[in-house]
Amino acid sequence: MCNYEKRLIEEIPLVISFTENYFIPACVCLSSILKHTSGNECFHVVCLSNEDLPNYIKIEMKKLSLKRLRFTFLNLSGVLSDVYIDERYTEAASYRLLLPDLLTQYDKVLYIDCDVVVRNDLAKLYREVDVSNYYLAGVFEATLDFQKEYLVQLGVQPGHYINSGFLLINLEELRKDDMVSKFLEASKVSYLQFPDQDVINVLCQNKILGLSPVYNSIRTFFLPQYKNDFLSHYSLNDWKDVQKYGTIHYTGAKPWDAYTVKFDVWWENFFELPGSIKKHSRISKKVFLLYYLYLLLAKLKLVDFITNTYRGFKRL
């Protein structure tokens, strides 16, 4: 474990953004990060929200690791009153646009969405990837055919559009070019499908460093019906690596709400949380039962059969 004196100097700044109803997914995400980094690595977790989070959340999150995590909670309610917020997303999702001005004490930070289970060493990535000549680093999506027209309209080349759910951000470079004001101005329009993500891709293009797809493996990276689309942008070895240890970003249905890709991995991480955190879960009994049914089917080696049948019905 890292000692306290070294911690304040060497801890890694990590930003998450969530509201009270995402407390449990946020804990699962942070726990998975700790599990895949050395015990000598410490993180300063900056929690952004559009509300004053209840005290029980602030107390319980510290129990994930008293020695490796330090927390700062920021209530940014109303800060983005002038920008367009799509009803499909919370205001908190756009707070990543403000980070250069919010965290002036840091030159670079990691940002991660909370609907994620990490299966890679983020400390190693933070310390070894050089973003000095870029605004940020992220994983380019494997653009699907139906998405290409929209990207062309945005002015972004297909295959060069990142998912903003995981970013290594060069705050210093963004501050130098006053990008926060440009982000906010570009966010005022209502025609963007993924407001903050689209803004980042449009304004940061040509200054984005592409990362291995294992660092932000979105839903389509795991599904066999999209393998050819994936291979048009990445290699077969990348595909294999994603299946084995790609960080899982639940960009579609959420595993605490329904059966979805890598459903079991999220639940395995959930059950590793401290009991005092799990007791605050608001997950329905139906989803709990679904997980236990999944375990039973796994023992009977029927998971693949049921999953393939389910996917077949969805195509009809």
C-alpha positions in Angstrom: 0.0 0.0 0.0 1.1 3.5 -0.7 2.2 5.6 2.3 0.3 8.9 3.0 3.3 11.2 2.3 3.9 9.8 -1.2 0.2 9.6 -1.9 -0.5 13.3 -2.1 2.3 13.6 -4.7 1.7 10.5 -6.8 -2.0 9.8 -6.6 -3.8 9.6 -9.9 -6.7 12.0 -10.4 -9.8 10.1 -11.5 -13.1 11.8 -12.4 -16.5 10.1 -12.2 -19.9 11.8 -12.6 -23.1 10.4 -11.2 -26.3 11.0 -9.3 -27.7 9.2 -6.3 -29.4 6.5 -8.3 -26.0 5.5 -9.8 -24.3 5.1 -6.4 -24.1 1.3 -6.7 -22.8 1.2 -10.3 -20.2 3.9 -9.3 -19.0 1.7 -6.5 -18.8 -1.3 -8.8 -16.7 0.7 -11.3 -14.3 2.0 -8.6 -13.9 -1.4 -7.1 -13.0 -2.9 -10.4 -10.4 -0.3 -11.0 -8.7 -1.1 -7.6 -8.8 -4.8 -8.4 -6.8 -4.3 -11.5 -4.1 -1.9 -10.3 -1.2 -2.4 -8.0 -1.8 -1.9 -4.3 0.8 0.8 -4.4 -1.4 3.0 -6.6 -3.7 5.6 -5.0 -6.4 7.7 -6.6 -8.0 11.0 -6.0 -11.6 10.4 -7.0 -13.4 13.6 -8.0 -17.2 12.9 -7.9 -19.2 15.3 -10.0 -23.0 15.6 -9.5 -25.9 17.8 -10.3 -27.1 17.4 -6.7 -25.8 17.4 -3.2 -25.2 13.7 -2.7 -26.5 12.2 0.6 -24.0 11.7 3.4 -24.4 8.0 3.4 -23.0 7.9 -0.1 -19.9 9.9 0.9 -19.4 7.7 3.9 -19.9 4.4 2.2 -17.7 5.1 -0.9 -14.7 5.7 1.4 -15.1 2.1 2.6 -14.1 0.8 -0.8 -10.5 1.6 0.3 -9.5 3.9 3.1 -5.9 3.9 2.1 -6.0 4.0 -1.7 -8.9 6.3 -2.4 -9.3 10.0 -1.5 -12.7 11.6 -2.5 -13.8 15.1 -3.4 -17.5 15.7 -4.0 -18.6 18.6 -6.2 -22.2 19.7 -6.7 -22.3 21.5 -10.1 -26.1 22.0 -10.2 -27.0 24.8 -12.6 -23.5 25.3 -14.0 -24.6 24.1 -17.4 -27.9 26.0 -17.5 -27.2 27.5 -21.0 -26.3 24.3 -22.8 -28.6 21.7 -24.4 -29.1 18.6 -22.3 -30.8 15.7 -24.2 -33.6 14.1 -22.1 -31.9 10.7 -22.6 -28.9 11.8 -20.5 -28.3 13.6 -17.2 -26.7 17.0 -16.9 -23.9 15.3 -15.0 -22.8 13.5 -18.2 -21.7 16.8 -19.7 -19.6 17.9 -16.8 -16.5 16.3 -18.4 -16.5 19.4 -20.7 -15.7 21.6 -17.7 -12.7 19.6 -16.3 -9.9 21.9 -17.6 -11.3 24.8 -15.6 -12.6 22.7 -12.6 -9.3 20.9 -11.9 -6.7 23.6 -12.3 -4.4 21.7 -9.9 -3.9 18.9 -12.5 -2.3 18.8 -15.9 -4.0 15.5 -16.9 -6.8 13.3 -15.5 -8.6 10.1 -16.2 -12.4 10.3 -16.7 -14.6 7.2 -16.7 -18.4 6.6 -16.9 -19.9 4.6 -14.0 -21.6 2.0 -16.2 -18.3 0.3 -16.6 -16.4 -2.7 -15.2 -12.6 -2.1 -15.6 -10.4 -5.1 -16.5 -7.2 -3.3 -17.2 -4.5 -1.4 -15.3 -5.5 2.3 -15.5 -2.6 3.4 -13.4 -0.2 2.0 -15.9 -2.0 3.7 -18.7 -2.0 7.0 -16.9 1.7 6.9 -16.2 2.9 5.6 -19.5 0.7 7.1 -22.3 2.1 10.4 -23.5 -0.7 12.8 -24.4 1.5 15.9 -24.4 0.7 16.7 -28.1 -3.0 15.8 -27.8 -6.1 17.1 -26.2 -7.0 13.7 -25.0 -6.8 9.9 -25.6 -9.7 7.6 -26.0 -11.0 4.6 -27.9 -12.4 5.0 -31.4 -15.7 3.3 -32.0 -15.9 0.7 -34.9 -18.4 2.8 -36.9 -21.4 0.9 -38.1 -23.0 1.5 -41.5 -26.1 3.3 -40.2 -23.9 5.7 -38.2 -21.7 6.9 -41.1 -24.2 9.5 -42.5 -24.5 11.2 -39.1 -20.7 11.3 -38.6 -20.2 12.9 -42.0 -22.9 15.5 -41.1 -20.9 16.3 -38.0 -17.7 16.6 -40.0 -16.0 13.6 -38.3 -14.4 10.8 -40.4 -16.0 7.4 -39.7 -13.6 5.3 -37.6 -12.2 8.4 -36.0 -15.1 9.0 -33.5 -14.3 8.2 -29.9 -16.7 7.0 -27.2 -16.3 9.6 -24.4 -17.0 7.1 -21.6 -13.3 6.7 -20.9 -10.8 9.4 -21.5 -7.2 10.4 -20.6 -7.5 14.2 -20.7 -4.7 16.6 -21.2 -6.1 19.5 -19.2 -3.1 21.7 -19.7 -3.4 21.6 -23.5 -7.1 22.2 -23.3 -6.7 25.2 -21.0 -4.0 26.6 -23.3 -6.5 26.8 -26.2 -9.4 27.9 -24.0 -11.4 24.8 -25.1 -14.0 24.9 -22.3 -15.6 28.1 -23.7 -15.6 26.5 -27.1 -17.1 23.3 -25.7 -19.9 25.2 -24.0 -20.7 27.3 -27.1 -20.9 24.2 -29.3 -23.2 22.5 -26.8 -26.0 25.0 -27.1 -27.4 23.4 -30.3 -30.2 20.8 -30.0 -29.5 18.6 -33.0 -26.6 16.6 -31.5 -27.4 12.9 -30.9 -24.8 12.5 -28.1 -24.3 16.1 -27.0 -21.1 16.2 -25.0 -19.5 13.3 -26.9 -20.3 14.9 -30.3 -18.8 18.2 -29.1 -15.6 16.5 -28.0 -15.2 14.7 -31.3 -15.9 17.7 -33.5 -13.7 20.2 -31.6 -10.9 17.8 -30.6 -10.5 15.9 -33.9 -6.9 15.7 -35.1 -5.8 16.1 -31.5 -7.1 12.8 -30.2 -4.8 9.8 -29.5 -6.4 6.5 -30.2 -6.1 3.8 -27.4 -6.4 0.1 -27.7 -10.0 -1.0 -27.7 -9.5 -3.0 -24.5 -9.7 0.3 -22.5 -13.3 1.0 -23.5 -15.0 -2.0 -25.0 -18.5 -0.9 -25.8 -21.4 -3.3 -26.3 -20.8 -3.9 -30.0 -17.2 -4.9 -29.4 -18.4 -8.1 -27.7 -21.2 -9.1 -30.0 -20.4 -11.6 -32.8 -22.8 -10.0 -35.3 -20.6 -6.9 -35.2 -17.3 -8.7 -35.5 -16.8 -7.8 -39.2 -17.5 -4.1 -38.3 -14.9 -4.3 -35.5 -12.3 -5.9 -37.8 -12.7 -3.1 -40.4 -11.1 -0.8 -37.8 -9.1 -3.2 -35.5 -7.1 -6.5 -35.8 -8.2 -10.0 -35.0 -5.8 -10.0 -32.0 -7.6 -6.8 -30.7 -10.9 -8.7 -31.0 -9.5 -11.6 -29.0 -8.0 -9.3 -26.4 -11.4 -7.5 -26.0 -13.2 -10.8 -25.3 -10.6 -11.9 -22.7 -10.0 -8.7 -20.7 -11.6 -5.7 -22.4 -13.0 -3.2 -20.0 -16.8 -3.5 -20.3 -18.8 -0.4 -21.0 -22.5 -1.2 -20.8 -23.6 1.3 -23.4 -26.9 -0.5 -24.0 -29.1 -2.1 -21.4 -27.7 -2.0 -17.9 -26.9 -5.3 -16.1 -28.6 -4.1 -12.9 -31.8 -3.6 -14.9 -31.8 -6.4 -17.5 -29.9 -9.2 -19.1 -27.2 -7.9 -21.4 -23.7 -8.5 -22.8 -21.3 -9.6 -20.0 -24.2 -9.6 -17.6 -22.4 -11.9 -15.2 -19.2 -9.9 -14.9 -21.0 -6.9 -13.5 -22.8 -9.1 -11.0 -19.6 -10.8 -9.9 -18.1 -7.4 -9.1 -21.3 -6.3 -7.4 -21.1 -9.2 -4.9 -17.5 -8.3 -4.1 -18.6 -4.9 -2.7 -18.7 -4.4 1.1 -21.9 -5.5 2.7 -22.7 -2.0 4.0 -22.7 -0.8 0.4 -24.7 -3.6 -1.1 -27.5 -3.1 1.4 -28.2 0.3 -0.3 -28.9 -1.5 -3.6 -32.3 -0.7 -5.2 -32.0 -3.5 -7.7 -35.2 -5.3 -8.3 -35.7 -8.9 -7.1 -36.4 -9.9 -10.6 -32.9 -9.0 -11.7 -31.4 -10.8 -8.7 -33.3 -13.9 -9.7 -32.1 -13.5 -13.3 -28.5 -13.6 -12.1 -29.0 -16.7 -10.1 -30.8 -18.3 -13.1 -27.8 -17.3 -15.2 -25.5 -19.1 -12.7 -27.6 -22.2 -12.9 -27.6 -22.2 -16.7 -23.8 -21.7 -16.7 -23.4 -24.8 -14.6 -25.6 -26.7 -17.1 -23.6 -25.2 -19.9 -26.7 -23.7 -21.4 -25.8 -20.0 -21.3 -24.5 -19.8 -24.9 -27.5 -21.7 -26.2 -30.0 -19.4 -24.4 -28.0 -16.2 -25.4 -27.8 -17.2 -29.1 -31.5 -18.0 -29.1 -32.3 -14.7 -27.5 -30.2 -12.8 -30.0 -31.9 -14.7 -32.8 -35.3 -13.6 -31.7 -34.2 -10.0 -31.4 -33.2 -10.1 -35.1 -36.7 -11.2 -36.2 
